[in-house]
Amino acid sequence: MRSKITVIGSLNYDVILKIPRLPQCGETLPVKSAVFSAGGKGANQAVQASKLGVETYMVGCVGEDVQGDYLVKTTEKYGVNTKYIRRCSESTGMGVVNALESGEVYACIVRGANFAITRADVDAAEEALKESETAIFQLEIPGEINEYAIDKAKKCGCRVLLNAAPAAEISEESLKKCDILVVNEVEAAFYLKEKIETSEQAEKGALYLSEKYGADIIITLGSLGSVVCEDGKTTFIPSKKVNAVESTGAGDSFIGAVGYALIEGMSLTEACKFATCCSAITVCKPGGQPAMPTLDEVKETYKD
Ligand code: RIB
């Protein structure tokens, strides 16, 4: 039985600023401190799966710069297999995250080396895909490479989980090859072409997307919780009430945890309940990857 995960996606060097409010146009806003953290949706999701105990491969590109050194070292430190991370001449990707005290996050990314990934990089990881139960994708690498990689993962027998984030056009054909599609409320609005503000709207939207693409759907709703549509049945899963410090990577923690839980044999709905516990722990510390829990931490925090 296969029990590994391959993540094909982004690695970013994150600069996280905790800001009291958004600056006005022309204003220079002083902030107390910055947190530097290994990030990128791909690497974050790989790290969470690995921290929970899944053998995980990361496929992607970083630059030949100090940020690239840092990202490879950090990913390795968390147990992820980095042999398919290629160093290239472009600068390492970057995330600039402005996190408000209220928990709202305004983020920008610099694509950099993430856009240097090629079909050859995906082909090089074929062995990993053949050993993996699940392949996880996001939209922080070129769309054409994602489409190629999704097709390859499917042919290699993987369950395909696409986190369609940040929201971008991707072919209908590729979306139909996905087994699980995960979006947050902003991304869901992009694909549904209508606002998602309540769990009822999310349930309706998830059902629509599920029928359209023939996939199971998860719509995460930040501090509200998430909605999962599994085999045409929707369930709302409320979030855990915690004292959130900073939410960068919370969605990635959720996705890495879903990957782990499915390998453990949980249904998708059960997997989402487990993942809700993981992301609740992640938001209680600053930074994405350092804050993500190990399996022992999850068991200790949520004993029942
Ligand atoms: O999901 C959070 C991540 O999105 C950050 O780590 C940032 O790098 C962006 O990729």
Boltz pocket constraint, residues with backbone or C-beta under 6 A from the ligand:
constraints:
  - pocket:
      binder: B
      contacts: [[A, 10], [A, 12], [A, 13], [A, 14], [A, 38], [A, 39], [A, 40], [A, 41], [A, 44], [A, 94], [A, 95], [A, 96], [A, 107], [A, 108], [A, 109], [A, 140], [A, 248], [A, 249], [A, 250], [A, 251], [A, 252], [A, 288]]
      max_distance: 6.0
